[in-house]
Amino acid sequence: MRVVESGALPLVITLLRSAKIIIQEQAVGVIRNLSVNSLIFHFFSDSKAEIRIRLVNEGALPPLIAMLRSPNEGIQENAVVTVRNISVNGPLLPVSIHFQR
């Protein structure tokens, strides 16, 4: 949660697009942990989907979806679990995704 509270979330999302696999692995791990925490806090907090909404609004979905094609299976796994976590248990999120080619 400190990543969000400190304002570092946009930086971590930017790191999802790194050319270096090790940086992608670390960044997607952080985002996955945040998405899991958002599910946990959904049950104990009035803010419910705040972290999920922030992840979507700050642009995490396009790089996460791109990571599903990564040659690294660990990155693929973390990306798919994160996308799943963002999409479940809570209010529907208005999402508009624009992919860059």
DSSP file (Angstrom, degrees, kcal/mol; ACC not computed):
  #  RESIDUE AA STRUCTURE BP1 BP2  ACC     N-H-->O    O-->H-N    N-H-->O    O-->H-N    TCO  KAPPA ALPHA  PHI   PSI    X-CA   Y-CA   Z-CA
    1    1 A M     >        0   0    0      0, 0.0     4,-2.7     0, 0.0     3,-0.3   0.000 360.0 360.0 360.0 -23.3    0.0    0.0    0.0
    2    2 A R  H  >  +     0   0    0      1,-0.2     4,-2.6     2,-0.2     6,-0.3   0.825 360.0  62.2 -64.2 -28.9    3.0    2.3    0.5
    3    3 A V  H  4>S+     0   0    0      2,-0.2     5,-1.8     1,-0.2     6,-0.8   0.929 110.9  38.4 -59.8 -44.1    3.5    2.3   -3.3
    4    4 A V  H >45S+     0   0    0     -3,-0.3     3,-1.2     4,-0.2    -2,-0.2   0.938 117.0  49.7 -71.6 -47.8    0.1    3.9   -3.7
    5    5 A E  H 3<5S+     0   0    0     -4,-2.7    -2,-0.2     1,-0.3    -1,-0.2   0.832 110.5  50.6 -62.6 -33.5    0.3    6.2   -0.6
    6    6 A S  T 3<5S-     0   0    0     -4,-2.6    -1,-0.3    -5,-0.2    -2,-0.2   0.567 113.8-115.0 -83.2  -7.7    3.7    7.5   -1.6
    7    7 A G  T < 5S+     0   0    0     -3,-1.2     4,-0.3    -4,-0.4    -3,-0.2   0.624  80.9 123.0  85.8  12.9    2.6    8.4   -5.2
    8    8 A A     >< +     0   0    0     -5,-1.8     4,-2.2    -6,-0.3     3,-0.4   0.497  39.9  96.8 -87.2  -3.4    4.9    5.8   -6.8
    9    9 A L  H  > S+     0   0    0     -6,-0.8     4,-2.5     1,-0.2     5,-0.2   0.903  81.2  52.1 -56.0 -45.8    2.1    3.9   -8.6
   10   10 A P  H  > S+     0   0    0      0, 0.0     4,-2.1     0, 0.0    -1,-0.2   0.887 109.8  50.6 -59.2 -36.5    2.6    5.7  -12.0
   11   11 A L  H  > S+     0   0    0     -3,-0.4     4,-2.0    -4,-0.3    -2,-0.2   0.930 110.1  48.7 -65.1 -44.9    6.3    4.9  -11.9
   12   12 A V  H  X S+     0   0    0     -4,-2.2     4,-0.8     1,-0.2    -1,-0.2   0.905 110.9  51.0 -62.9 -40.5    5.7    1.2  -11.2
   13   13 A I  H >< S+     0   0    0     -4,-2.5     3,-0.8     1,-0.2     4,-0.4   0.900 108.0  52.8 -63.3 -39.5    3.2    1.2  -14.1
   14   14 A T  H >< S+     0   0    0     -4,-2.1     3,-1.6     1,-0.2    -1,-0.2   0.881 102.7  59.0 -60.6 -38.2    5.8    2.8  -16.3
   15   15 A L  H >< S+     0   0    0     -4,-2.0     3,-1.7     1,-0.3    -1,-0.2   0.711  87.8  74.3 -66.9 -20.1    8.3    0.0  -15.4
   16   16 A L  T << S+     0   0    0     -4,-0.8    -1,-0.3    -3,-0.8    -2,-0.2   0.792  96.2  51.5 -59.6 -26.0    5.8   -2.6  -16.7
   17   17 A R  T <  S+     0   0    0     -3,-1.6    -1,-0.3    -4,-0.4    -2,-0.2   0.313  82.2 132.5 -94.3   7.1    6.9   -1.4  -20.2
   18   18 A S    <   -     0   0    0     -3,-1.7     6,-0.1     1,-0.1    -3,-0.0  -0.210  60.2-135.6 -59.0 148.9   10.7   -1.7  -19.5
   19   19 A A  S    S+     0   0    0      4,-0.0     2,-0.5     5,-0.0    -1,-0.1   0.642  85.2  87.7 -76.6 -15.0   12.8   -3.5  -22.1
   20   20 A K  S  > S-     0   0    0      1,-0.2     4,-2.2     2,-0.0     3,-0.4  -0.768  70.0-150.5 -93.7 123.8   14.5   -5.4  -19.3
   21   21 A I  H  > S+     0   0    0     -2,-0.5     4,-2.8     1,-0.2     5,-0.2   0.879  95.6  56.5 -58.4 -42.1   12.8   -8.6  -18.2
   22   22 A I  H  > S+     0   0    0      1,-0.2     4,-1.9     2,-0.2    -1,-0.2   0.871 108.8  47.0 -61.9 -37.2   14.0   -8.4  -14.6
   23   23 A I  H  > S+     0   0    0     -3,-0.4     4,-2.6     2,-0.2    -1,-0.2   0.903 111.4  51.0 -71.0 -41.1   12.4   -5.0  -14.2
   24   24 A Q  H  X S+     0   0    0     -4,-2.2     4,-2.9     1,-0.2     5,-0.3   0.922 109.1  52.5 -59.0 -43.7    9.2   -6.2  -15.8
   25   25 A E  H  X S+     0   0    0     -4,-2.8     4,-1.6     1,-0.2    -2,-0.2   0.920 112.5  43.7 -58.8 -45.4    9.2   -9.1  -13.4
   26   26 A Q  H  X S+     0   0    0     -4,-1.9     4,-2.0     2,-0.2    -1,-0.2   0.920 115.1  48.4 -67.8 -43.5    9.6   -6.9  -10.3
   27   27 A A  H  X S+     0   0    0     -4,-2.6     4,-2.4     1,-0.2    -2,-0.2   0.923 111.9  47.7 -65.2 -44.9    7.0   -4.3  -11.5
   28   28 A V  H  X S+     0   0    0     -4,-2.9     4,-2.4     1,-0.2    -1,-0.2   0.830 109.4  55.7 -68.4 -29.2    4.3   -6.9  -12.4
   29   29 A G  H  X S+     0   0    0     -4,-1.6     4,-2.3    -5,-0.3    -1,-0.2   0.909 108.4  47.3 -64.8 -41.9    4.9   -8.5   -9.0
   30   30 A V  H  X S+     0   0    0     -4,-2.0     4,-2.3     2,-0.2    -2,-0.2   0.934 113.4  47.5 -63.5 -46.5    4.3   -5.2   -7.2
   31   31 A I  H  X S+     0   0    0     -4,-2.4     4,-2.3     1,-0.2    -2,-0.2   0.888 110.5  52.6 -64.5 -38.8    1.1   -4.6   -9.3
   32   32 A R  H  X S+     0   0    0     -4,-2.4     4,-2.3     2,-0.2    -1,-0.2   0.937 108.8  50.0 -61.4 -45.6   -0.1   -8.1   -8.6
   33   33 A N  H  X S+     0   0    0     -4,-2.3     4,-2.5     1,-0.2    -2,-0.2   0.904 110.4  50.1 -60.8 -40.9    0.4   -7.6   -4.8
   34   34 A L  H  X S+     0   0    0     -4,-2.3     4,-2.0     1,-0.2    -1,-0.2   0.905 109.8  50.7 -62.7 -40.4   -1.5   -4.4   -5.0
   35   35 A S  H  X S+     0   0    0     -4,-2.3     4,-1.2     2,-0.2    -2,-0.2   0.865 110.6  48.9 -68.1 -34.6   -4.4   -6.1   -6.9
   36   36 A V  H  X S+     0   0    0     -4,-2.3     4,-2.0     2,-0.2     3,-0.4   0.928 110.5  50.9 -67.3 -44.7   -4.5   -8.9   -4.3
   37   37 A N  H  X S+     0   0    0     -4,-2.5     4,-3.0     1,-0.2     5,-0.2   0.848 104.3  58.2 -61.8 -33.3   -4.6   -6.3   -1.5
   38   38 A S  H  X S+     0   0    0     -4,-2.0     4,-1.1     1,-0.2    -1,-0.2   0.863 106.5  48.6 -66.2 -32.6   -7.4   -4.5   -3.3
   39   39 A L  H  X S+     0   0    0     -4,-1.2     4,-0.7    -3,-0.4    -2,-0.2   0.895 112.8  47.6 -70.5 -39.7   -9.5   -7.8   -3.1
   40   40 A I  H >X S+     0   0    0     -4,-2.0     3,-1.1     1,-0.2     4,-0.6   0.939 113.1  47.2 -65.0 -47.2   -8.7   -8.2    0.6
   41   41 A F  H >X S+     0   0    0     -4,-3.0     4,-1.6     1,-0.3     3,-0.5   0.739  96.8  74.1 -68.9 -21.5   -9.5   -4.6    1.4
   42   42 A H  H 3< S+     0   0    0     -4,-1.1    -1,-0.3     1,-0.2    -2,-0.2   0.863 101.5  43.0 -56.2 -35.1  -12.8   -4.9   -0.6
   43   43 A F  H << S+     0   0    0     -3,-1.1    -1,-0.2    -4,-0.7    -2,-0.2   0.659 123.6  34.7 -86.6 -16.3  -14.1   -7.0    2.3
   44   44 A F  H << S+     0   0    0     -4,-0.6     2,-0.3    -3,-0.5    -2,-0.2   0.361 109.8  60.8-119.6   4.0  -12.8   -4.8    5.1
   45   45 A S    ><  -     0   0    0     -4,-1.6     3,-0.5    -5,-0.1    -1,-0.0  -0.949  64.7-137.6-138.6 152.1  -13.0   -1.2    3.8
   46   46 A D  T 3  S+     0   0    0     -2,-0.3     3,-0.2     1,-0.2    -1,-0.1   0.694 102.8  69.5 -76.2 -19.4  -15.5    1.3    2.5
   47   47 A S  T >  S+     0   0    0      1,-0.2     3,-1.1    -6,-0.1     2,-0.3   0.701  73.9 168.0 -73.4 -17.8  -13.1    2.2   -0.2
   48   48 A K  T <   +     0   0    0     -3,-0.5     3,-0.4    -7,-0.4    -1,-0.2  -0.177  66.9  14.7  46.8 -98.7  -13.7   -1.2   -1.8
   49   49 A A  T 3> S+     0   0    0     -2,-0.3     4,-3.0     1,-0.2     5,-0.3   0.120  85.8 122.0 -96.0  21.6  -12.2   -1.0   -5.3
   50   50 A E  H <> S+     0   0    0     -3,-1.1     4,-2.4     1,-0.2    -1,-0.2   0.892  78.1  44.6 -54.3 -45.6  -10.1    2.1   -4.9
   51   51 A I  H  > S+     0   0    0     -3,-0.4     4,-2.7     2,-0.2    -1,-0.2   0.917 113.5  50.7 -67.8 -41.6   -6.8    0.4   -5.8
   52   52 A R  H  > S+     0   0    0      1,-0.2     4,-2.2     2,-0.2    -2,-0.2   0.925 111.4  48.6 -60.2 -43.3   -8.4   -1.4   -8.7
   53   53 A I  H  X S+     0   0    0     -4,-3.0     4,-3.2     1,-0.2     5,-0.2   0.912 110.8  50.5 -63.2 -42.5   -9.8    1.8  -10.0
   54   54 A R  H  X S+     0   0    0     -4,-2.4     4,-2.4    -5,-0.3    -2,-0.2   0.917 108.6  52.3 -61.8 -42.7   -6.4    3.5   -9.6
   55   55 A L  H  <>S+     0   0    0     -4,-2.7     5,-2.7     2,-0.2     6,-0.4   0.923 114.8  42.0 -59.7 -44.0   -4.7    0.7  -11.5
   56   56 A V  H ><5S+     0   0    0     -4,-2.2     3,-1.5     3,-0.2     5,-0.2   0.952 116.3  47.4 -67.5 -49.5   -7.2    1.1  -14.4
   57   57 A N  H 3<5S+     0   0    0     -4,-3.2    -2,-0.2     1,-0.3    -1,-0.2   0.804 109.4  54.0 -64.3 -29.9   -7.2    4.9  -14.4
   58   58 A E  T 3<5S-     0   0    0     -4,-2.4    -1,-0.3    -5,-0.2    -2,-0.2   0.431 121.5-104.0 -88.6   1.6   -3.4    5.1  -14.3
   59   59 A G  T < 5S+     0   0    0     -3,-1.5    -3,-0.2    -4,-0.2    -2,-0.1   0.758  74.3 137.1  92.6  25.0   -3.0    2.9  -17.3
   60   60 A A     >< +     0   0    0     -5,-2.7     4,-1.9    -6,-0.2     5,-0.2   0.797  60.1  69.5 -75.6 -27.5   -1.9   -0.5  -16.0
   61   61 A L  H  > S+     0   0    0     -6,-0.4     4,-2.9    -5,-0.2     5,-0.3   0.921  92.3  53.3 -63.8 -47.9   -4.2   -2.6  -18.1
   62   62 A P  H  > S+     0   0    0      0, 0.0     4,-2.2     0, 0.0    -1,-0.2   0.929 114.0  41.3 -56.6 -47.3   -2.6   -2.1  -21.6
   63   63 A P  H  > S+     0   0    0      0, 0.0     4,-1.8     0, 0.0    -2,-0.2   0.880 114.6  53.1 -68.4 -32.7    1.0   -3.1  -20.4
   64   64 A L  H  X S+     0   0    0     -4,-1.9     4,-0.5     2,-0.2    -3,-0.2   0.927 110.5  46.6 -64.0 -43.1   -0.5   -6.0  -18.3
   65   65 A I  H >< S+     0   0    0     -4,-2.9     3,-1.1     1,-0.2     4,-0.2   0.893 110.3  53.2 -66.0 -38.8   -2.4   -7.3  -21.4
   66   66 A A  H >< S+     0   0    0     -4,-2.2     3,-1.6    -5,-0.3    -1,-0.2   0.844 100.7  62.7 -62.1 -33.1    0.8   -7.0  -23.5
   67   67 A M  H >< S+     0   0    0     -4,-1.8     3,-1.8     1,-0.3    -1,-0.2   0.673  82.8  77.6 -68.1 -16.4    2.7   -9.0  -20.9
   68   68 A L  T << S+     0   0    0     -3,-1.1    -1,-0.3    -4,-0.5    -2,-0.2   0.725  95.3  50.0 -64.1 -19.0    0.4  -12.0  -21.6
   69   69 A R  T <  S+     0   0    0     -3,-1.6    -1,-0.3    -4,-0.2    -2,-0.2   0.303  84.1 128.5 -98.4   6.5    2.5  -12.5  -24.7
   70   70 A S    <   -     0   0    0     -3,-1.8     6,-0.1     1,-0.1    -3,-0.0  -0.294  63.6-134.8 -62.3 145.3    5.8  -12.3  -22.8
   71   71 A P  S    S+     0   0    0      0, 0.0     2,-0.7     0, 0.0    -1,-0.1   0.644  87.9  88.0 -72.3 -12.5    8.3  -15.2  -23.4
   72   72 A N     >  -     0   0    0      1,-0.2     4,-2.2    -5,-0.1     3,-0.2  -0.786  67.3-157.6 -91.7 116.4    8.7  -15.3  -19.6
   73   73 A E  H  > S+     0   0    0     -2,-0.7     4,-2.7     1,-0.2     5,-0.2   0.823  91.6  57.2 -64.7 -32.3    6.2  -17.5  -18.0
   74   74 A G  H  > S+     0   0    0      2,-0.2     4,-2.4     1,-0.2    -1,-0.2   0.899 108.1  47.0 -64.4 -40.8    6.5  -15.8  -14.6
   75   75 A I  H  > S+     0   0    0     -3,-0.2     4,-2.5     2,-0.2    -2,-0.2   0.921 112.0  50.9 -65.8 -44.1    5.6  -12.5  -16.2
   76   76 A Q  H  X S+     0   0    0     -4,-2.2     4,-2.7     2,-0.2     5,-0.2   0.932 111.2  48.4 -57.5 -46.9    2.7  -14.1  -18.0
   77   77 A E  H  X S+     0   0    0     -4,-2.7     4,-2.3     1,-0.2     5,-0.2   0.941 113.2  45.8 -61.6 -49.1    1.4  -15.7  -14.7
   78   78 A N  H  X S+     0   0    0     -4,-2.4     4,-2.1     1,-0.2    -1,-0.2   0.887 113.7  50.6 -62.6 -38.1    1.6  -12.4  -12.7
   79   79 A A  H  X S+     0   0    0     -4,-2.5     4,-2.6     2,-0.2    -2,-0.2   0.934 111.5  46.0 -66.3 -45.6    0.0  -10.5  -15.5
   80   80 A V  H  X S+     0   0    0     -4,-2.7     4,-2.2     1,-0.2    -2,-0.2   0.892 113.8  48.7 -67.5 -38.3   -3.0  -12.8  -15.9
   81   81 A V  H  X S+     0   0    0     -4,-2.3     4,-2.7    -5,-0.2    -1,-0.2   0.901 112.0  50.0 -66.6 -39.1   -3.6  -13.1  -12.2
   82   82 A T  H  X S+     0   0    0     -4,-2.1     4,-2.4    -5,-0.2    -2,-0.2   0.932 110.1  48.7 -64.8 -46.1   -3.4   -9.3  -11.9
   83   83 A V  H  X S+     0   0    0     -4,-2.6     4,-1.5     1,-0.2    -1,-0.2   0.913 112.9  49.6 -60.2 -41.7   -5.9   -8.8  -14.7
   84   84 A R  H  X S+     0   0    0     -4,-2.2     4,-0.8     1,-0.2    -2,-0.2   0.933 110.2  49.8 -61.4 -46.3   -8.2  -11.3  -13.1
   85   85 A N  H >< S+     0   0    0     -4,-2.7     3,-0.6     1,-0.2    -2,-0.2   0.875 110.1  50.6 -62.1 -37.9   -7.9   -9.6   -9.7
   86   86 A I  H 3< S+     0   0    0     -4,-2.4    -1,-0.2     1,-0.2    -2,-0.2   0.838 111.7  49.5 -66.3 -32.0   -8.7   -6.2  -11.2
   87   87 A S  H 3< S+     0   0    0     -4,-1.5     2,-0.2    -3,-0.2    -1,-0.2   0.554 102.4  68.7 -89.8  -7.4  -11.8   -7.6  -12.9
   88   88 A V  S << S+     0   0    0     -4,-0.8    -4,-0.0    -3,-0.6     0, 0.0  -0.680  82.6  20.7-114.6 164.1  -13.5   -9.4  -10.0
   89   89 A N  S    S+     0   0    0     -2,-0.2    -1,-0.2     1,-0.1   -47,-0.0   0.941  99.4  49.7  54.6  71.7  -15.3   -8.7   -6.8
   90   90 A G  S    S-     0   0    0     -3,-0.2    -1,-0.1   -41,-0.0     3,-0.1  -0.945  93.3 -35.7 160.8-176.2  -16.5   -5.2   -6.9
   91   91 A P  S    S-     0   0    0      0, 0.0     2,-0.1     0, 0.0     0, 0.0  -0.289  71.6 -91.6 -65.7 153.4  -18.4   -2.6   -8.8
   92   92 A L        -     0   0    0      1,-0.1    -5,-0.1     3,-0.0    -4,-0.0  -0.433  40.8-137.7 -64.5 138.5  -18.1   -2.6  -12.6
   93   93 A L        -     0   0    0     -2,-0.1     2,-0.6    -3,-0.1    -1,-0.1  -0.865  10.1-128.0-102.1 127.3  -15.3   -0.4  -13.7
   94   94 A P        -     0   0    0      0, 0.0     2,-0.4     0, 0.0    -2,-0.0  -0.639  40.5-179.0 -72.3 118.4  -15.8    1.9  -16.7
   95   95 A V        -     0   0    0     -2,-0.6     2,-0.4     2,-0.0   -38,-0.0  -0.965  25.5-178.8-128.3 134.9  -12.8    1.1  -18.8
   96   96 A S        -     0   0    0     -2,-0.4     2,-0.5     2,-0.0     0, 0.0  -0.962  16.1-167.5-128.3 113.9  -11.6    2.3  -22.2
   97   97 A I        -     0   0    0     -2,-0.4     2,-0.5   -36,-0.1    -2,-0.0  -0.881   6.3-169.6-108.5 130.1   -8.4    0.7  -23.3
   98   98 A H        -     0   0    0     -2,-0.5     2,-0.3     2,-0.0    -2,-0.0  -0.971  12.8-150.9-119.7 117.1   -6.4    2.0  -26.2
   99   99 A F        -     0   0    0     -2,-0.5     2,-0.4   -37,-0.0    -2,-0.0  -0.671   2.8-146.3 -90.8 140.0   -3.6   -0.2  -27.5
  100  100 A Q              0   0    0     -2,-0.3    -2,-0.0     1,-0.1    -1,-0.0  -0.871 360.0 360.0-101.6 136.7   -0.5    1.1  -29.1
  101  101 A R              0   0    0     -2,-0.4    -1,-0.1     0, 0.0    -2,-0.0   0.398 360.0 360.0-107.5 360.0    1.1   -0.9  -31.9
